[in-house]
Amino acid sequence: FGNAAFWGLLALSMLAGDRLGDFGNGLLVLALVAIAGTGQIGRAPGGEVPAGVQAERAARYGNFLLVVALIIPAVALAGTFLFKWVPGLADPKQATLISLGIGVLIALAVGMARLRPAPLLPAQQGRRLLDAVGWAAILPQMLASLGAVFALAGVGEVVGDLIGAAIPQGSLFGAVVAFGLGMALFTMVMGNAFAAFPVMIAAVGMPLLIKQYDGNPAVVAAIGMLAGFCGTLMTPMAANFNLVPAALLELKNPYGVIKVQIGTAIPLLAVNILFIWLFAF
């Protein structure tokens, strides 16, 4: 019941979100959080393929399985350029998503033609895959919305006042460190460097690094995003990168991916902060 309610409410938001209004969508989000938070989502029984069968099929079809997987990004890339070169075929803003959808359909058709599974097997395995991922599948959308709310609420200005009080007056290096660490920490909280960026650029990047210290905006923004990505490597909030692979690989430790990445993320964050200090001013 929990799985059906969760995905049903999500489908409702996609189909009728504009009719529900802000308040209705807010209640829907709270319902999704309640279902996930109380542990009502889980893997439904059935659909598992024995390891021996998987090994036998992998040996039989070999690299063809990789070809099917590569069709999706190849078509997405080609379609993105095609829709831009031939205007009128699709909305240029949606070209990548449309191309991605077409790539999935082509890959499905090729796979069905070669592997000849039962007609309902793709749907059944897709359901099993989504059950394995669970609530983490919609976390990126939720966090992106949170970033927009933070920006509209003026969180960046509040954070800027707090950081400004903590940084020694006239310390360029202190401002750079605050910006880099802030990008990483806010990314860890929000799960998305793109959501953290407007907060930190409004708090430190624009008023201090760019305006006060005359920093290069391109360098500050680009390497600042890289600093944020270091935070992505260290947080379960970036579920699509860190929790989903652990679920799909059925790791015993759901945070095993993060545990391995921390050793790279921390020194890389230090290097990015150093690069902002060296190349932006």
C-alpha positions as CSV (number, residue, x, y, z in Angstrom):
1,F,0.0,0.0,0.0
2,G,2.8,2.4,0.9
3,N,4.5,2.1,-2.5
4,A,1.2,2.5,-4.4
5,A,0.3,5.6,-2.3
6,F,3.7,7.2,-2.7
7,W,4.0,6.8,-6.5
8,G,0.3,7.5,-7.0
9,L,0.6,10.9,-5.2
10,L,3.7,11.7,-7.2
11,A,1.8,10.8,-10.4
12,L,-1.0,13.1,-9.3
13,S,1.4,16.0,-8.9
14,M,2.7,15.4,-12.4
15,L,-0.7,15.1,-14.0
16,A,-2.7,17.8,-12.1
17,G,-0.1,19.8,-10.2
18,D,-1.1,23.1,-11.9
19,R,-4.7,22.5,-10.9
20,L,-3.9,21.7,-7.2
21,G,-2.3,25.0,-6.6
22,D,0.6,25.9,-4.2
23,F,-1.3,24.8,-1.1
24,G,-2.5,21.6,-2.6
25,N,1.0,20.7,-3.8
26,G,2.4,21.6,-0.4
27,L,0.0,19.1,1.3
28,L,0.9,16.5,-1.3
29,V,4.7,16.9,-0.6
30,L,4.0,16.6,3.2
31,A,2.1,13.4,2.5
32,L,5.0,12.0,0.4
33,V,7.4,12.9,3.3
34,A,5.1,11.2,5.8
35,I,4.9,8.0,3.8
36,A,8.7,7.8,3.2
37,G,9.5,8.9,6.7
38,T,7.4,6.3,8.4
39,G,9.1,3.5,6.3
40,Q,6.1,2.6,4.3
41,I,8.1,2.2,1.1
42,G,10.0,-1.0,0.4
43,R,10.7,-3.6,-2.2
44,A,7.8,-5.6,-3.3
45,P,8.4,-9.4,-3.3
46,G,9.0,-11.1,-6.6
47,G,10.8,-10.2,-9.8
48,E,14.3,-11.1,-8.6
49,V,16.5,-12.8,-11.2
50,P,18.8,-15.5,-9.8
51,A,22.5,-14.7,-9.9
52,G,23.2,-17.8,-12.0
53,V,20.7,-16.7,-14.6
54,Q,22.2,-13.2,-14.7
55,A,25.7,-14.7,-15.3
56,E,24.5,-17.0,-18.0
57,R,22.7,-14.2,-19.9
58,A,25.7,-11.8,-19.5
59,A,28.0,-14.5,-21.0
60,R,25.5,-15.2,-23.8
61,Y,24.9,-11.6,-25.0
62,G,28.2,-10.0,-24.0
63,N,28.9,-6.5,-25.2
64,F,25.5,-6.2,-26.7
65,L,24.1,-5.3,-23.3
66,L,26.5,-2.4,-23.2
67,V,25.4,-1.2,-26.6
68,V,21.8,-1.1,-25.5
69,A,22.8,1.1,-22.5
70,L,24.9,3.4,-24.7
71,I,22.0,4.0,-27.1
72,I,20.3,6.3,-24.6
73,P,23.1,8.9,-24.1
74,A,24.1,8.7,-27.8
75,V,20.5,9.5,-29.0
76,A,20.1,12.2,-26.3
77,L,23.3,13.9,-27.4
78,A,22.5,13.6,-31.1
79,G,18.9,14.8,-30.6
80,T,19.9,17.8,-28.6
81,F,22.1,19.1,-31.5
82,L,19.5,18.1,-34.1
83,F,16.6,20.0,-32.4
84,K,18.8,23.1,-32.1
85,W,19.9,22.9,-35.8
86,V,16.4,22.3,-37.1
87,P,14.2,24.8,-35.3
88,G,10.5,24.0,-35.1
89,L,10.8,20.3,-34.3
90,A,10.7,20.8,-30.6
91,D,11.0,23.5,-27.9
92,P,14.7,24.2,-27.7
93,K,14.4,24.3,-23.9
94,Q,13.1,20.8,-23.8
95,A,15.4,19.3,-26.5
96,T,17.5,17.3,-24.1
97,L,14.6,15.8,-22.3
98,I,12.8,14.9,-25.5
99,S,15.9,13.4,-26.9
100,L,16.4,11.4,-23.7
101,G,12.9,10.0,-23.9
102,I,13.4,9.0,-27.6
103,G,16.7,7.3,-26.7
104,V,15.0,5.3,-24.0
105,L,12.3,4.1,-26.5
106,I,14.9,3.2,-29.1
107,A,17.0,1.3,-26.6
108,L,13.9,-0.5,-25.4
109,A,12.9,-1.5,-28.9
110,V,16.4,-2.8,-29.7
111,G,16.6,-4.7,-26.5
112,M,13.2,-6.3,-27.0
113,A,14.1,-7.3,-30.6
114,R,17.4,-8.9,-29.6
115,L,16.7,-10.4,-26.1
116,R,13.0,-11.3,-26.7
117,P,11.8,-11.1,-23.1
118,A,8.2,-11.4,-21.9
119,P,6.2,-8.3,-23.0
120,L,5.6,-7.2,-19.4
121,L,9.2,-7.8,-18.2
122,P,10.5,-4.3,-18.8
123,A,7.6,-2.8,-16.8
124,Q,8.1,-5.4,-14.0
125,Q,11.8,-4.8,-13.7
126,G,11.3,-1.1,-14.0
127,R,8.9,-1.3,-11.0
128,R,11.5,-3.4,-9.1
129,L,14.2,-0.9,-9.9
130,L,12.2,2.0,-8.7
131,D,11.2,0.2,-5.5
132,A,14.9,-0.4,-4.8
133,V,15.7,3.3,-5.3
134,G,12.6,4.3,-3.3
135,W,12.1,7.9,-2.0
136,A,15.6,8.9,-3.2
137,A,14.3,9.0,-6.7
138,I,12.5,12.3,-6.2
139,L,15.0,13.8,-3.7
140,P,16.8,15.9,-6.5
141,Q,13.5,17.6,-7.4
142,M,12.7,18.3,-3.8
143,L,16.1,19.8,-3.1
144,A,16.0,21.9,-6.2
145,S,12.7,23.4,-5.0
146,L,14.3,24.0,-1.6
147,G,17.1,26.0,-3.2
148,A,14.5,28.2,-5.0
149,V,12.7,28.8,-1.7
150,F,16.0,29.7,0.0
151,A,16.8,32.2,-2.7
152,L,13.4,33.8,-2.5
153,A,13.5,34.0,1.3
154,G,16.8,35.9,1.2
155,V,18.8,33.2,3.0
156,G,21.9,34.3,1.1
157,E,21.8,37.8,2.7
158,V,21.4,36.3,6.2
159,V,24.3,33.9,5.6
160,G,26.3,36.7,4.2
161,D,25.8,38.8,7.4
162,L,26.9,35.8,9.6
163,I,29.9,35.0,7.5
164,G,30.9,38.7,7.2
165,A,31.0,38.9,11.0
166,A,33.2,35.8,11.2
167,I,35.8,36.8,8.6
168,P,38.6,39.1,9.6
169,Q,38.2,42.5,8.1
170,G,40.1,42.8,4.8
171,S,41.1,39.1,4.7
172,L,40.8,38.0,1.1
173,F,41.9,34.4,1.9
174,G,39.3,34.2,4.7
175,A,36.6,35.2,2.3
176,V,37.8,32.6,-0.3
177,V,37.8,29.9,2.4
178,A,34.4,30.9,3.6
179,F,33.0,30.8,0.0
180,G,34.6,27.4,-0.8
181,L,33.6,25.8,2.5
182,G,30.2,27.3,2.3
183,M,29.6,25.9,-1.1
184,A,30.6,22.4,0.1
185,L,28.6,22.6,3.3
186,F,25.4,24.0,1.7
187,T,25.7,21.4,-1.0
188,M,25.9,18.7,1.7
189,V,22.7,20.1,3.3
190,M,20.8,20.7,0.1
191,G,22.2,17.8,-1.9
192,N,22.7,19.9,-5.0
193,A,25.5,22.3,-5.8
194,F,23.2,24.2,-8.2
195,A,20.8,24.8,-5.3
196,A,23.6,25.9,-3.0
197,F,25.2,28.3,-5.6
198,P,22.6,31.1,-5.5
199,V,22.8,31.2,-1.7
200,M,26.6,31.4,-1.5
201,I,27.0,33.7,-4.5
202,A,24.6,36.1,-2.8
203,A,26.2,35.7,0.6
204,V,29.9,35.8,-0.2
205,G,30.7,35.5,-3.9
206,M,29.1,38.7,-5.2
207,P,29.5,41.2,-2.3
208,L,33.0,40.1,-1.2
209,L,34.9,38.2,-3.8
210,I,33.6,39.9,-6.9
211,K,32.7,43.5,-5.8
212,Q,35.0,44.2,-2.9
213,Y,38.0,42.2,-4.0
214,D,37.5,42.6,-7.8
215,G,37.6,38.9,-8.4
216,N,37.0,37.3,-11.9
217,P,33.4,36.2,-11.9
218,A,33.9,33.3,-14.2
219,V,36.7,31.8,-12.1
220,V,34.8,32.4,-8.8
221,A,31.6,30.8,-10.2
222,A,33.2,27.9,-12.0
223,I,35.6,26.8,-9.3
224,G,33.0,27.6,-6.7
225,M,30.7,25.0,-8.3
226,L,33.6,22.5,-8.2
227,A,33.9,23.1,-4.5
228,G,30.2,22.5,-4.2
229,F,30.6,19.2,-6.0
230,C,33.1,18.1,-3.4
231,G,30.2,18.4,-0.9
232,T,28.1,16.3,-3.2
233,L,30.6,13.4,-2.7
234,M,30.2,13.5,1.0
235,T,26.4,13.7,1.6
236,P,23.5,11.2,1.5
237,M,21.3,14.2,0.4
238,A,22.8,13.7,-3.0
239,A,20.8,10.5,-3.2
240,N,21.0,10.1,-7.0
241,F,24.9,9.9,-6.7
242,N,25.4,8.3,-3.4
243,L,22.4,6.3,-2.2
244,V,21.0,5.0,-5.5
245,P,24.2,3.2,-6.6
246,A,24.4,1.6,-3.1
247,A,20.8,0.4,-3.4
248,L,21.2,-0.9,-7.0
249,L,24.4,-2.7,-6.1
250,E,22.7,-4.0,-3.0
251,L,25.7,-3.0,-0.8
252,K,25.5,-3.9,2.9
253,N,26.3,-0.4,3.9
254,P,24.0,2.2,2.3
255,Y,26.6,4.8,2.9
256,G,29.5,2.7,1.4
257,V,29.8,5.0,-1.6
258,I,30.2,8.1,0.5
259,K,32.7,6.4,2.8
260,V,35.0,5.7,-0.2
261,Q,34.6,9.2,-1.7
262,I,35.4,11.2,1.4
263,G,39.1,10.6,1.0
264,T,39.1,12.2,-2.4
265,A,36.6,15.0,-1.7
266,I,38.4,16.7,1.2
267,P,41.8,17.2,-0.5
268,L,40.0,18.2,-3.7
269,L,38.0,20.8,-1.8
270,A,41.2,22.3,-0.4
271,V,42.7,22.4,-3.9
272,N,39.6,24.2,-5.3
273,I,39.8,26.8,-2.6
274,L,43.5,27.3,-3.3
275,F,42.7,27.7,-7.1
276,I,40.1,30.4,-6.4
277,W,42.6,32.3,-4.4
278,L,45.4,31.9,-7.0
279,F,43.5,32.4,-10.2
280,A,40.5,34.7,-9.5
281,F,42.4,37.7,-8.2
